[in-house]
Amino acid sequence: MKTLKHITVLCIVCTLIFTVLRCKSDPFKDVGDELSQNPLTRSGEQEWDYPVKPGTAEWNSLQTENERIAVLQVPESVLATLSPDDVARLCVEFPSFGHFTAWSPPQKGFEVMLERYNILRHILSREDVGGSLIAAYKDADLEGFRTLPYSNEFWPLKLYYLELLLSQKEILQTMKPEEKLELIKEAKSKFFEKLSNEAFAGFPGILFSLRIMATILHVENIGFANETAISFIETGWFFDGVPPIEEIINITDNYINSKNGIL
């Protein structure tokens, strides 16, 4: 496919762009935040939400990084009562979701966030959130969430964060076979949507979709001939050698074809 033949060049461009975009300071420090009341559940109870968010006076009054980390912790009493949809909501709407960009590669940034924020550790410990995360991912297009009441601020960075979350092995390993099939189809669709969109094609965002596909295949014990693919699964980035993008796409197609009509 002609489009795929140009992806290697795009990856080099992506590497340069992602390096420029990395920021060691808080990327949300001076940005205003949409202040809204906590929504109500179907039972009429108020949903828990982060009490202090970037852009608010309370946030700006915090003096240290440790203080900012502390206010983004979810109380253990709340974690114990969260439904799968609530867990997904608190992760998707996590106020400092963009902090992974301050480290390279992307997985390193996620691991730093994992050490700091208990909602991320909690979602990786759950075995029932796959469907809720997939629903959020499918609702997202290249401009934002279509129907779900989530903020679209900092789009498409939030989309990349959601894809980074969905590429974690701990989450994928808990998904049902039909959920993994649904997710890999959606990731492939988004990959090609980004590739055909001028606003996305030159950005590293295509790799976040690709990594979901590659990691699902890895979780399903499907091997790769190119060791670079394994490094990509582990780090979320291509460093050396020719990116095996076409190999990942071809194996994804074979995987989907093998599952269609069975699941």
C-alpha angles and dihedrals in degrees: 000000000000093000093056092051090065095051095087090062090046091054091057090051090046091055092055093046095047090050091053092047093054112108128189094201128072104286091204100045100108101027122110118239131218104249113207136156117261109269121242126246122232089265090057094252119134116251116235114250135177105278096208123040137178113276096032125112090245091055093047090052092061110105105196140038089242090058091051091049091049096055091053095059117110113227113252090233088060095045090055092059102040120124119218090260091050092051091050091048094051090049096045091046095041103145097223098039092134096063092098088076090069090072135050131255104031094241090055089055091050092050091053089051089047090057092050107040126055096202089067093048088048096053091051089054094053123093098194107057101084096093093048093050092047090051090054091047093050091048090056120087130175092283101043143282111334104202110355114097095241126130117259094200114135093018127200090024089068090053090053090049091051090050091048089053092048092051093062111116093220091062096041093050091059095051123105116245091254091050092053090049091049091049097047090051091051093047091051090049092051091046092059093040089057092044092056093045115086091210091059109025095081095045130085089248092097089066094057091060091044092052092057089056094046094047093049089053090049092050088050089056094247109149132219127221091214117069089205087073091060091050089050091052091051098044108021091234143083115235110160137019130014112322107246092220096137090050091053092048093048094048089047090054091050091049093051092047092050092052099043110102092018102067 
